[in-house]
Amino acid sequence: MILDYEPGDKVTNPNNKDWGIGQVQSIINDKVTVNFENVGKKVINANNVDLKKIG
């Protein structure tokens, strides 16, 4: 699996739009750590959630 984002990229979680815009902090294997504006830092399993890159 190839992820199309890297640290610093802005993303949204289509399953939880109320989380707001997040910034990718780190990517380790299939775990993506994102700091969202409304809910703070979340670790996302990229196999289960397809984050959408902004811009």
C-alpha positions as CSV (number, residue, x, y, z in Angstrom):
1,M,0.0,0.0,0.0
2,I,1.3,3.4,-0.9
3,L,0.0,6.4,1.0
4,D,-0.2,9.7,-1.0
5,Y,0.5,12.0,2.0
6,E,3.5,12.8,4.1
7,P,4.2,14.8,7.3
8,G,2.9,18.3,7.0
9,D,0.1,17.5,4.6
10,K,-3.4,18.7,5.4
11,V,-6.1,16.0,5.4
12,T,-9.7,15.3,6.4
13,N,-11.3,12.1,7.7
14,P,-14.4,11.5,5.5
15,N,-15.8,9.2,8.2
16,N,-15.6,12.0,10.9
17,K,-16.0,15.3,9.1
18,D,-16.6,17.1,12.4
19,W,-13.0,16.5,13.4
20,G,-12.1,19.3,11.0
21,I,-8.8,19.7,9.1
22,G,-5.9,17.7,10.3
23,Q,-2.1,17.9,9.8
24,V,-0.2,14.7,9.3
25,Q,2.4,14.4,12.1
26,S,4.0,11.0,11.3
27,I,3.5,7.8,9.3
28,I,4.8,4.5,10.7
29,N,3.9,1.5,8.6
30,D,0.1,1.8,8.2
31,K,-0.4,4.1,11.3
32,V,-0.8,7.8,10.5
33,T,-0.7,10.3,13.4
34,V,-2.8,13.3,12.6
35,N,-3.4,16.4,14.7
36,F,-7.0,17.5,14.0
37,E,-8.3,21.0,14.7
38,N,-11.4,19.9,16.7
39,V,-10.3,16.7,18.4
40,G,-6.6,16.9,18.7
41,K,-4.1,14.1,17.9
42,K,-5.5,10.8,16.5
43,V,-3.7,7.7,15.3
44,I,-5.4,6.4,12.2
45,N,-5.0,3.0,10.7
46,A,-4.6,3.7,7.0
47,N,-6.0,0.2,6.2
48,N,-9.4,1.1,7.7
49,V,-9.7,4.9,7.0
50,D,-9.0,6.6,3.7
51,L,-7.9,10.1,4.7
52,K,-8.5,12.7,2.0
53,K,-5.6,15.1,1.2
54,I,-6.5,18.7,0.9
55,G,-4.9,20.7,-2.0
